[in-house]
Amino acid sequence: MVRRGLFVGRFQPFHKGHLEVLKKILKEVDELVIIVGSSQYSHRLDNPFTAGERITMIRKAIQEEGIQLSRTWIIPVPDVHQHALWVAQIAGYSPKFDLVYANEPLTRRLFMEAGFRVESMPFIKREVYLATEIRKRMLAGENWKELVPSSVAKFIEEIDGDVRLRQLNKTDTVN
């Protein structure tokens, strides 16, 4: 029987900390369902990348690392904005999973209340590998590429993601 885990994140962008957690989880399960949360949001300072771009980042990082894509499911899920429905929505979008990997207190609580087994994930250089820090560096024109897998950095450059973020920031200050 296939043992399948679930990992939820916004991945704005997918960084080295996410990749290390993903690798650790894949040592414990046969397959991993990666939920790209808040999938309806993009082109905002806190959510600059589209769901498709985030899925592409994750796939490229997985391939770069030599992990078999067949061991992962990458599924975009929009926010439902109702805690009582959120877990059911994720379960409805996903293949069946056995356990959830989460550190965020609300995520842990909601899945536990819905009857799922929840495991903590290790934090990997949490003070450095934060999507917020990466976006901040992009906005400031500082080195952000060292915080993401090289395939992700290349992809973000190809789509002018860092330029987009800076342009969004200018738009936000005009309004």
C-alpha positions in Angstrom: 0.0 0.0 0.0 1.3 3.5 -0.9 2.0 5.8 2.0 1.1 9.3 1.0 1.9 12.6 2.8 0.5 16.1 2.3 2.5 19.3 2.4 0.7 22.7 2.1 2.4 26.0 1.3 2.0 29.1 -0.8 5.5 28.8 -2.3 5.9 32.5 -3.1 8.6 31.5 -4.2 9.6 27.9 -3.7 13.0 28.1 -1.8 15.8 25.8 -0.5 14.0 25.4 2.8 10.9 24.0 1.1 13.1 21.7 -1.0 15.0 20.3 2.1 11.7 19.7 3.9 10.3 18.0 0.8 13.4 15.7 0.6 13.0 14.8 4.3 9.3 14.0 3.9 10.0 11.8 0.9 12.3 9.6 3.1 9.2 8.8 5.2 6.5 8.4 2.5 6.2 6.9 -0.9 4.5 9.9 -2.4 3.9 13.5 -1.5 0.9 15.7 -2.3 2.2 19.3 -2.5 -0.7 21.7 -2.2 -0.1 25.1 -3.7 -2.3 27.2 -1.5 -3.9 30.6 -2.3 -3.7 29.5 -5.9 -6.1 32.2 -7.1 -3.8 35.0 -6.0 -0.9 36.4 -8.1 0.6 39.8 -9.1 0.5 41.0 -5.5 3.4 41.9 -3.2 2.6 39.0 -0.9 1.6 36.6 -3.8 3.6 37.7 -6.9 3.6 34.4 -8.7 0.7 32.6 -10.4 -0.2 29.0 -9.5 1.2 27.8 -12.7 4.5 29.6 -12.1 4.7 28.1 -8.6 4.0 24.6 -9.9 6.7 25.1 -12.5 9.2 26.2 -9.8 8.4 23.1 -7.7 8.7 20.8 -10.7 12.0 22.3 -11.8 13.5 22.1 -8.3 12.4 18.5 -7.9 13.9 17.5 -11.3 17.1 19.5 -10.5 17.4 17.5 -7.3 17.0 14.2 -9.1 13.7 13.3 -7.4 11.3 11.2 -9.5 8.3 13.4 -10.4 6.1 10.3 -10.2 6.6 10.5 -6.4 4.9 13.9 -6.2 1.5 15.4 -6.9 1.4 19.2 -7.2 -2.1 20.5 -6.8 -3.3 24.2 -6.8 -6.0 24.9 -4.3 -7.7 28.3 -4.0 -8.5 29.7 -0.6 -12.0 29.1 0.6 -11.8 31.7 3.5 -13.8 29.4 5.9 -11.9 27.3 8.3 -14.7 24.8 8.6 -14.5 24.0 4.9 -10.8 24.4 4.2 -9.6 20.8 5.1 -12.5 19.3 3.2 -11.6 21.4 0.1 -8.0 20.2 0.2 -9.1 16.6 0.7 -11.5 17.0 -2.3 -8.8 18.4 -4.6 -6.2 15.8 -3.5 -5.6 12.1 -3.9 -6.1 10.3 -0.6 -3.3 11.0 1.9 -2.4 9.3 5.1 -0.7 12.1 7.1 -0.2 15.9 7.0 3.2 17.6 7.5 2.6 21.1 9.0 4.1 23.4 11.5 1.7 26.3 11.2 -0.6 26.1 14.3 -3.9 26.7 12.6 -3.1 24.3 9.8 -2.2 21.6 12.4 -5.3 22.2 14.5 -7.7 22.1 11.5 -6.3 18.9 10.1 -6.2 17.3 13.6 -9.8 18.3 14.2 -10.7 16.7 10.9 -9.2 13.4 12.1 -5.9 13.5 10.2 -2.5 12.5 11.6 -0.3 15.6 11.6 3.5 15.5 11.8 5.8 18.4 12.4 8.4 19.4 9.8 12.0 20.4 10.6 12.7 24.1 10.1 15.7 24.5 7.7 17.5 27.8 8.4 14.2 29.4 9.1 15.7 32.8 9.7 17.1 32.8 6.1 14.8 30.5 4.1 11.7 32.6 4.2 9.7 33.6 1.1 9.1 37.0 2.8 12.9 37.5 3.0 13.3 36.5 -0.7 10.6 38.9 -1.8 12.1 41.6 0.4 15.5 41.1 -1.2 14.0 41.1 -4.7 12.3 44.4 -3.9 15.6 45.9 -2.6 17.6 44.6 -5.6 19.7 42.4 -3.2 20.9 38.8 -3.7 17.9 36.5 -3.5 19.1 33.8 -5.8 21.2 32.1 -3.1 18.0 31.3 -1.2 16.3 29.3 -4.0 17.3 26.3 -6.0 19.3 27.4 -9.1 16.5 26.1 -11.5 14.0 28.3 -9.6 16.3 31.4 -9.8 16.7 30.8 -13.6 12.9 30.4 -14.0 12.1 33.6 -12.0 14.6 35.5 -14.2 13.0 34.0 -17.4 9.6 35.3 -16.4 11.0 38.6 -15.0 9.5 37.7 -11.6 11.8 40.0 -9.6 11.1 42.8 -12.1 7.4 42.2 -11.7 7.6 42.4 -7.9 9.4 45.7 -8.1 6.9 47.1 -10.6 4.0 45.9 -8.3 5.7 47.8 -5.5 5.8 51.0 -7.6 2.1 50.5 -8.5 1.2 50.1 -4.8 3.0 53.3 -3.8 1.2 55.3 -6.5 -2.3 54.3 -5.3 
